[in-house]
């Protein structure tokens, strides 16, 4: 059975409009043949690069899917959360360049809602709350903006309106 995260990534790829390029950064090898021969591996700063050829915008994206109504994150590399500290750092490193929008696409399966939050706004929620996870209500209560990505369910899987998403991002 496939990992729900990989299914989510596949559905995002299928949802990319024809004028865009959605590239999945390759995962680093974790070990050879299931053994512990590999002592270290590089960690990707995020999952995807998406090029919007109409708006000439490059998106650096980390895709997360969670079963509940909240998502956990790591404030330090010693903690455990669904959003890892190296991903937060990677997106922060990329967002400082003109023409790049960096952030998280988060699917809340219990709510059947998918959002995009920029890394800048993610940083704001980390400062605003005194816990290691957040909900959409936390974002709203702290006036932190996020973008709802329209989605349609076809039987069991969603497709995402990335065309609409990119058009709205061009406006900002």
N, C-alpha and C positions, 0 to 999 in steps of 0.2 A: 504494500500500500504506500502511496506517495505521501510525502511530507506536505502538510497544508501550506507551509511557507513556499515550497517549490511550485505548488499548484497556483498560489496567488501570483507568483512571479510569471508563470506561464500565461496566466490570464492577462496580466499587464502587458506582456509582449504582444499578445493577440489583439490588444486594444489600441496599440500604437497606430496613429494615422499614417497614411502612405508618405506624407511629406516629412515625416520624422524618422530619426534613426534612434532606436533604443538598443543600447549595447550593454550586456551583462558582463561585468568584470569577472574573469575566471576565478573560481575559488582556489585557494592554495592547497596543495597536497597536505594531508594531515599525518599520514604514515604510509609505509610501504607494506602492502599485503596484510594490513591489520595489525602489524607488529608495532613496537614502540621505537623503531630505528630512527625515526625523524625526531630530532630534539627540539626544533622550532619550526614555525612556518609564518610567513608574512600574513598579516591580517588586512583584508581589503578595507579601505577607508569608507566604502559604501557599496551598494549593489549595482547601480546602473548609472550610465551616462545617457542622457536623452537629448538629441539635437533637434531643435525646432528650426527647420530651414526657412520657414515663413518669417518668424520673428527674430531669427538669428540669436537665439538664446540657447545656452547649454545648461541643462539641468543635471545636478549631481544628486542622486536619489538613493535613499535607503528605504527598502520596502519591508514593512512589518505587518503581520496579521496576528491578531489576538482573539482568543475565544470570548473574553469578557468585555466589560465596559471601561476598563482601565488598561494602561500600559506602564510597565515598570522600566526604570532606567538606572544606570550606574553613574553615581557622582564621581567615583574613583575606580581605578582598574581592579581593586581588590573586592569590589562588590559584585553582586550578581543581579542582572536585570535583563529585560528583553531588548532594550536599547543599550548597546555596549559603549563604554567610555571611548574606545578607539574609533567608533563610528561617529560619535559626537565631535571628537577632535578632527577626524577626517573631513566632515562636512564644514566645520568651522574653518579649516585650512583652505578649502575650495571656495567658500562664499566670499572671500575678500577680493576676488577678481571681478572686474567689470564684465558684464555679459553672462555671468553664471548665477543661477538661482539654485541654492542648495537646501535640502530639507528631507523630511520624512513623508512617505505615503504610508498611512496607517489604516488598515482595515480592522474595524471593530465588528467582528462577526455577530456578536449578540445583539448589536444595534442595527445590523445590516447597513452600516454607514462606513464610507471610506473618506478620509480627509488627507489634505496636504498641509503640513506646517513647516514654515521655513525654519532653518536652523537658528536664525535670530529670535524668532518667537518661541522656539523650543528653549533657548537659553533663558528667556524671560520667565517661562513657567518654572524652570528649575530654581530660579532665584525667588519667585513669588510664593512657592509652597514649601512647607517643611515636611516633606515626605518623599518617598522614592518611586512614586507612580502618580499618574494624573488621569483624569477623566475629561470628557468634553465639558462637563459642568465646571471643572476647575479652570479650564481655559476661559469659559464665558464669565465666571465669577471674577477673574483677574483681568478682564478686557484684553485677552490675548487672541489675536485673530488667527483663523485657520480657514482653509478653503475646502468645501465639501465637493468631492468629485462625484458627479452623477454616475449612477451604475444601474445596470439592468440585469435581472436574474433570468437565465434561460435554464430551466429545470433545476440544476444543482449548483451551477457556477455563474459568477458575475462577469460581465464585460464592463469596462470603465470608459467613460467619455473623456479620453485624454485629449481629443481635439478641442473640446470645450475648455478643459483645464488649461491647455497652452494658450488658447485665445484670451482667456481671462488673465493669465499671467503676463501676457504682452501689454495689457492695459496698465499694469502697475509699474 
